[in-house]
Amino acid sequence: MLSHLSAPQQDPILSLSVAYRSDPRAEKVDLGIGVYKNSEGQTPIMAAIKQAQLQQAEQQATKAYVGLAGCEEFNQCMIDLLLQDTSAYSRVSAVQTPGASGALRMLGDLMKIAQPDTTVWISNPSYVNHRPVMEAAGLKVRYYHYFNPETRQVDSAKMLEELSQAGPSDVVLLHGCCHNPTGADISIDDWKAITELSLKNGFTPFVDIAYQGFGDGLEQDIIGVKHMANHVEEMLITTSCSKNFGLYRERTGAAIVVGKNLQEANNAKGKLLTLARSTYTMPPDHGAALVKTVLQDQSLTALWKQELVQMQQRLVGLRTALCQELVNAHNNEQFEFIKSHKGMFTVLGFSSDQMMQLREDYGIYGVGDGRINIAGLQEKDIQYVANAIHTLAR
């Protein structure tokens, strides 16, 4: 049986971490995998999470199953974080999932059952897992124009022109904030225009929000999402706690469904639970328990928000410092667009050959499509990285 299997292809992002660790050079920089690192190059456990862990260790009385939906208090916290004070709040349901990727697959399977001929429209480019997850669920995938490689910004006019072709059998997948891989976010005017197209043409919006708080701030990053939720009848949302709670390895996410009414949202939740039973049965509890603990404790919530602001401001500072170094040391204003991008990622506009040269000549690891993780930078590396980028750009 196994002899029929072909040799596996390496994951284009995860394989970079293996190559980086194997690189013997002392001067090397990992800007590949999307994790936040502090100025010491470590991915820290947030202080609020540490305190929540202590509470859990002292108060948790059992390791019994929590149920197919996971922690319902966590689910409500995720709904509150994203949709409180919207008209969607009274007609929404949620289930905890093994990370946002698990949520993507659950909602993909839900779409396949509810509307088998669904086509999912995905931005070009998009998160590397979007297409394979949707196709694994048996859905058709179509790309819509998003990023202008010359301006390094969203091409709103062309994006809206193409999305005007989406109809009732279609689902349009949007990045809630901090677009992966480009870092270029749609504006509030774009959110409003896409909402109007959804109402006019009948397609269902699907928002994947994995970086809330890393762009402009916790509330600012969901202004567009809330506008859409206030106006459309149906909406799908996936959310992740990997970045803004630093819970990467705990695989903590949620799938959220907004229905025309609460009954329809609950019907969708019931189907998601059936799908979960046949897939992973129950999500891991630890990360969700920590998030619930933080968000149900006012002092821990305040501490978490303070830490999140510090992380967001550090990302802005790293972007600014990299651009300033390019200008001050090399008189190079070619990469000023980096300052306008949001969150962890930026696409440099380098070819795959240039990215390989960046890796081979300088030990700077980025993804072949030109994406680098700004959150992987340390302040001490900025001069070195700026010099390498300038040299390859000439």
C-alpha positions as CSV (number, residue, x, y, z in Angstrom):
1,M,0.0,0.0,0.0
2,L,2.6,2.6,1.1
3,S,4.7,1.9,-2.0
4,H,2.1,3.9,-4.1
5,L,2.8,7.1,-2.2
6,S,5.0,9.7,-3.8
7,A,7.9,11.4,-2.0
8,P,6.5,14.3,0.2
9,Q,7.1,17.9,-0.7
10,Q,8.6,20.1,2.0
11,D,6.4,22.7,3.5
12,P,7.6,26.0,2.1
13,I,7.6,27.8,5.5
14,L,8.1,25.1,8.2
15,S,11.1,23.7,6.3
16,L,12.8,27.1,6.7
17,S,13.0,26.6,10.4
18,V,14.7,23.3,10.0
19,A,17.2,24.8,7.5
20,Y,17.8,27.8,9.8
21,R,18.6,25.6,12.9
22,S,21.0,23.5,10.8
23,D,22.8,26.6,9.5
24,P,26.2,26.8,11.3
25,R,26.8,30.5,10.8
26,A,26.8,32.7,13.8
27,E,25.3,35.6,11.8
28,K,21.9,34.4,10.7
29,V,18.4,35.8,11.0
30,D,15.1,33.8,10.9
31,L,12.4,35.9,9.2
32,G,10.5,32.8,7.9
33,I,8.0,31.2,10.2
34,G,5.3,33.6,11.5
35,V,6.0,33.8,15.3
36,Y,6.5,36.9,17.4
37,K,10.0,37.2,19.0
38,N,11.1,39.7,21.5
39,S,14.4,41.7,21.4
40,E,16.3,38.7,22.7
41,G,15.0,36.5,19.9
42,Q,12.6,34.5,22.1
43,T,8.9,33.9,21.7
44,P,7.9,34.7,25.3
45,I,5.0,33.4,27.4
46,M,3.0,36.5,28.2
47,A,2.8,37.5,31.8
48,A,-1.0,37.4,31.8
49,I,-0.8,33.8,30.5
50,K,1.7,32.8,33.2
51,Q,-0.6,34.1,35.9
52,A,-3.6,32.3,34.3
53,Q,-1.5,29.1,34.2
54,L,-0.9,29.4,38.0
55,Q,-4.6,29.8,38.5
56,Q,-5.4,26.8,36.4
57,A,-2.9,24.7,38.2
58,E,-4.4,25.6,41.6
59,Q,-8.1,25.6,40.7
60,Q,-8.6,22.9,37.9
61,A,-10.1,19.9,39.5
62,T,-10.3,17.4,36.6
63,K,-9.0,16.5,33.2
64,A,-12.3,15.0,32.1
65,Y,-13.6,15.7,28.6
66,V,-15.0,19.2,28.0
67,G,-17.3,18.3,25.1
68,L,-17.4,18.5,21.3
69,A,-17.8,22.3,21.4
70,G,-14.8,22.7,23.7
71,C,-15.0,25.3,26.4
72,E,-18.2,27.2,26.0
73,E,-17.0,30.1,28.2
74,F,-14.0,30.4,25.8
75,N,-16.4,30.4,22.8
76,Q,-18.4,33.2,24.4
77,C,-15.2,35.2,25.0
78,M,-14.3,34.9,21.3
79,I,-17.7,36.1,20.3
80,D,-17.4,39.0,22.8
81,L,-14.0,40.0,21.5
82,L,-15.1,40.2,17.9
83,L,-18.8,40.9,17.8
84,Q,-20.0,42.6,20.9
85,D,-22.1,45.7,20.2
86,T,-23.0,44.5,16.7
87,S,-26.4,43.4,15.4
88,A,-24.8,39.9,14.8
89,Y,-24.3,39.4,18.5
90,S,-27.8,38.0,19.0
91,R,-27.6,35.5,16.1
92,V,-24.2,33.9,16.4
93,S,-22.7,30.6,17.5
94,A,-19.2,29.4,18.0
95,V,-17.2,26.2,18.6
96,Q,-13.6,25.9,19.9
97,T,-11.2,24.3,17.3
98,P,-7.6,23.1,17.2
99,G,-6.2,26.5,16.1
100,A,-7.6,28.7,13.3
101,S,-6.5,26.1,10.7
102,G,-8.9,23.6,12.4
103,A,-11.6,26.3,12.2
104,L,-10.9,26.8,8.5
105,R,-11.4,23.1,7.9
106,M,-14.5,22.8,10.0
107,L,-16.1,25.8,8.2
108,G,-14.9,24.4,4.8
109,D,-16.7,21.1,5.6
110,L,-19.8,23.0,6.7
111,M,-19.9,24.9,3.4
112,K,-19.5,21.6,1.5
113,I,-22.6,20.1,3.3
114,A,-24.7,23.3,3.3
115,Q,-23.9,24.3,-0.3
116,P,-21.9,21.6,-2.2
117,D,-21.3,23.8,-5.3
118,T,-19.6,26.6,-3.2
119,T,-16.6,28.4,-4.7
120,V,-14.3,30.1,-2.2
121,W,-12.7,33.3,-3.5
122,I,-9.2,33.8,-2.0
123,S,-7.0,36.8,-2.2
124,N,-4.0,36.7,-4.5
125,P,-1.7,36.1,-2.6
126,S,-3.1,34.6,0.6
127,Y,-2.2,32.6,3.6
128,V,-0.5,29.4,2.3
129,N,-3.0,27.1,4.0
130,H,-6.2,28.7,2.7
131,R,-6.3,27.0,-0.7
132,P,-5.3,23.4,0.4
133,V,-7.7,23.5,3.3
134,M,-10.6,24.6,1.2
135,E,-9.7,22.1,-1.6
136,A,-9.4,19.3,1.0
137,A,-12.9,20.0,2.0
138,G,-14.0,19.5,-1.6
139,L,-14.6,23.1,-2.4
140,K,-13.7,25.0,-5.6
141,V,-11.2,27.8,-5.1
142,R,-10.9,31.0,-7.2
143,Y,-8.5,33.9,-6.6
144,Y,-9.4,37.6,-6.7
145,H,-6.8,40.3,-7.4
146,Y,-5.5,41.9,-4.2
147,F,-1.9,43.1,-4.1
148,N,-0.3,45.5,-6.5
149,P,3.4,44.4,-6.7
150,E,4.5,47.8,-7.9
151,T,2.9,50.0,-5.3
152,R,3.1,47.2,-2.6
153,Q,-0.5,48.1,-1.6
154,V,-4.0,46.8,-2.0
155,D,-5.3,47.3,-5.5
156,S,-8.8,48.2,-4.3
157,A,-10.3,49.1,-7.7
158,K,-9.3,45.8,-9.4
159,M,-10.2,43.8,-6.2
160,L,-13.7,45.2,-6.1
161,E,-14.1,44.8,-9.9
162,E,-13.4,41.1,-9.6
163,L,-15.4,40.6,-6.5
164,S,-18.4,42.1,-8.2
165,Q,-18.5,38.8,-10.2
166,A,-19.1,36.7,-7.0
167,G,-22.6,35.4,-6.6
168,P,-25.0,33.5,-4.3
169,S,-23.0,30.2,-4.6
170,D,-19.8,31.9,-3.6
171,V,-17.9,32.7,-0.4
172,V,-15.4,35.5,-0.3
173,L,-12.5,34.9,2.1
174,L,-11.1,38.1,3.7
175,H,-8.2,38.7,6.1
176,G,-9.6,40.5,9.1
177,C,-6.4,42.5,9.6
178,C,-2.6,42.2,9.1
179,H,-2.9,40.4,5.7
180,N,-0.7,37.3,5.4
181,P,1.7,37.4,3.5
182,T,1.7,41.0,2.3
183,G,1.0,43.1,5.4
184,A,-1.2,45.4,3.1
185,D,-4.7,45.7,4.6
186,I,-8.0,46.7,3.0
187,S,-9.4,50.1,4.1
188,I,-12.6,50.7,5.9
189,D,-14.0,52.0,2.6
190,D,-13.1,48.6,1.1
191,W,-14.9,46.8,3.9
192,K,-18.0,48.9,3.2
193,A,-17.8,48.3,-0.5
194,I,-17.4,44.5,-0.1
195,T,-20.3,44.6,2.3
196,E,-22.4,46.3,-0.3
197,L,-21.4,43.8,-2.9
198,S,-22.3,41.0,-0.6
199,L,-25.8,42.4,0.0
200,K,-26.3,43.1,-3.7
201,N,-24.9,39.9,-5.2
202,G,-25.6,37.4,-2.4
203,F,-22.2,36.0,-1.6
204,T,-21.2,35.0,1.9
205,P,-18.3,36.8,3.6
206,F,-15.8,34.6,5.4
207,V,-13.3,36.5,7.6
208,D,-10.1,34.9,8.9
209,I,-8.7,37.0,11.7
210,A,-5.5,35.6,13.1
211,Y,-3.7,38.8,14.3
212,Q,-6.2,40.9,16.1
213,G,-4.3,43.6,18.0
214,F,-1.1,43.4,16.0
215,G,-2.1,46.0,13.4
216,D,-3.5,49.2,14.8
217,G,-4.9,47.9,18.0
218,L,-7.4,45.4,19.5
219,E,-10.5,47.4,18.6
220,Q,-9.2,49.3,15.6
221,D,-8.3,46.0,13.9
222,I,-11.9,44.9,13.8
223,I,-13.7,48.1,12.7
224,G,-14.2,46.6,9.2
225,V,-15.3,43.2,10.6
226,K,-17.9,44.8,12.9
227,H,-19.2,47.0,10.0
228,M,-19.7,43.9,7.9
229,A,-21.3,42.0,10.8
230,N,-23.8,44.9,11.4
231,H,-25.1,44.6,7.8
232,V,-24.9,41.1,6.3
233,E,-27.4,38.3,7.2
234,E,-24.8,35.5,7.2
235,M,-21.1,35.5,7.9
236,L,-18.4,33.0,8.7
237,I,-15.4,33.8,11.0
238,T,-12.3,32.0,12.1
239,T,-10.1,33.4,14.8
240,S,-6.8,32.4,16.5
241,C,-5.2,32.9,19.8
242,S,-1.7,31.9,18.6
243,K,-0.4,35.4,18.1
244,N,-2.2,37.8,20.4
245,F,-2.1,35.4,23.4
246,G,1.2,33.8,22.4
247,L,-0.4,30.3,22.5
248,Y,1.2,28.9,19.3
249,R,1.7,25.3,20.5
250,E,-1.6,25.1,22.3
251,R,-3.6,25.2,19.1
252,T,-6.4,27.5,20.3
253,G,-9.0,28.8,17.9
254,A,-12.7,29.2,17.1
255,A,-15.1,28.8,14.3
256,I,-17.9,31.4,14.4
257,V,-21.1,31.4,12.4
258,V,-23.4,34.4,12.1
259,G,-26.9,33.4,10.9
260,K,-30.0,35.2,9.8
261,N,-31.4,34.3,13.2
262,L,-30.2,32.4,16.3
263,Q,-31.9,29.2,15.2
264,E,-30.0,29.0,12.0
265,A,-26.7,29.8,13.8
266,N,-27.4,27.0,16.3
267,N,-28.3,24.6,13.4
268,A,-24.8,25.4,11.9
269,K,-23.2,24.8,15.3
270,G,-24.9,21.4,15.6
271,K,-23.6,20.4,12.2
272,L,-20.1,21.6,13.2
273,L,-20.3,19.4,16.3
274,T,-21.1,16.4,14.1
275,L,-18.2,17.2,11.9
276,A,-15.9,17.6,14.9
277,R,-17.0,14.2,16.2
278,S,-15.8,12.5,13.0
279,T,-12.6,14.5,12.8
280,Y,-10.8,15.2,16.1
281,T,-13.8,14.7,18.5
282,M,-12.8,17.4,21.0
283,P,-10.3,20.3,20.9
284,P,-7.4,20.6,23.3
285,D,-8.5,22.4,26.5
286,H,-5.4,24.0,28.0
287,G,-5.1,27.1,25.7
288,A,-8.8,27.8,25.8
289,A,-8.9,27.6,29.6
290,L,-6.0,30.1,29.8
291,V,-7.7,32.6,27.4
292,K,-11.0,32.2,29.3
293,T,-9.2,32.9,32.6
294,V,-7.5,36.0,31.2
295,L,-10.6,37.5,29.7
296,Q,-12.9,36.8,32.7
297,D,-10.5,38.5,35.1
298,Q,-10.4,42.3,34.9
299,S,-6.8,42.6,36.2
300,L,-5.5,39.9,33.8
301,T,-7.4,41.4,30.9
302,A,-5.8,44.8,31.6
303,L,-2.4,43.2,31.8
304,W,-2.9,41.2,28.6
305,K,-4.0,44.3,26.7
306,Q,-1.0,46.2,28.0
307,E,1.3,43.5,26.8
308,L,-0.5,43.3,23.4
309,V,0.0,47.1,22.9
310,Q,3.7,46.8,23.7
311,M,4.0,44.0,21.1
312,Q,2.1,46.0,18.5
313,Q,4.2,49.1,19.1
314,R,7.4,47.1,18.9
315,L,6.3,45.9,15.5
316,V,5.7,49.4,14.3
317,G,9.1,50.4,15.7
318,L,10.9,47.6,13.9
319,R,9.3,48.6,10.6
320,T,10.3,52.2,11.1
321,A,13.8,51.4,12.2
322,L,14.4,49.1,9.2
323,C,13.2,51.8,6.8
324,Q,15.3,54.5,8.5
325,E,18.4,52.4,8.3
326,L,17.9,51.9,4.6
327,V,17.4,55.6,4.1
328,N,20.2,56.8,6.5
329,A,22.8,54.3,5.6
330,H,22.1,53.7,1.9
331,N,19.9,56.6,0.8
332,N,17.4,53.9,-0.2
333,E,13.7,54.9,-0.1
334,Q,12.6,51.9,-2.2
335,F,11.2,50.1,0.8
336,E,9.3,52.9,2.5
337,F,6.1,50.9,1.9
338,I,7.2,48.6,4.8
339,K,6.1,51.3,7.3
340,S,2.5,51.3,5.9
341,H,2.1,47.6,6.2
342,K,0.4,46.1,9.3
343,G,1.2,43.2,11.6
344,M,4.0,40.7,11.3
345,F,4.6,40.4,7.5
346,T,5.8,42.3,4.5
347,V,6.5,41.2,1.0
348,L,9.8,42.7,-0.2
349,G,9.1,42.3,-3.9
350,F,12.2,40.0,-4.3
351,S,12.2,37.1,-6.7
352,S,12.6,33.5,-5.4
353,D,16.2,33.7,-6.7
354,Q,16.8,36.9,-4.6
355,M,15.3,35.3,-1.6
356,M,17.6,32.3,-2.0
357,Q,20.6,34.6,-2.4
358,L,19.5,36.4,0.8
359,R,19.6,33.0,2.5
360,E,22.8,31.7,1.0
361,D,24.9,34.8,1.1
362,Y,23.7,36.4,4.4
363,G,21.9,33.6,6.3
364,I,18.7,35.6,6.3
365,Y,15.8,33.2,6.0
366,G,12.5,34.4,4.3
367,V,9.8,32.7,2.3
368,G,10.4,32.2,-1.4
369,D,7.5,34.5,-2.4
370,G,9.4,37.4,-0.8
371,R,7.6,37.4,2.5
372,I,9.6,38.3,5.6
373,N,8.4,38.2,9.2
374,I,9.1,41.6,10.7
375,A,8.3,40.1,14.2
376,G,11.4,37.8,13.7
377,L,13.7,40.8,13.7
378,Q,15.9,41.7,16.7
379,E,17.0,45.3,17.0
380,K,20.7,44.2,16.8
381,D,20.0,42.7,13.3
382,I,18.5,45.8,11.6
383,Q,21.7,47.2,10.3
384,Y,22.8,43.8,8.9
385,V,19.4,43.0,7.3
386,A,19.1,46.5,5.8
387,N,22.5,46.2,4.2
388,A,21.6,42.8,2.7
389,I,18.3,44.0,1.4
390,H,19.9,47.1,-0.1
391,T,22.7,45.1,-1.7
392,L,20.3,42.6,-3.4
393,A,17.9,45.4,-4.5
394,R,20.6,47.2,-6.5
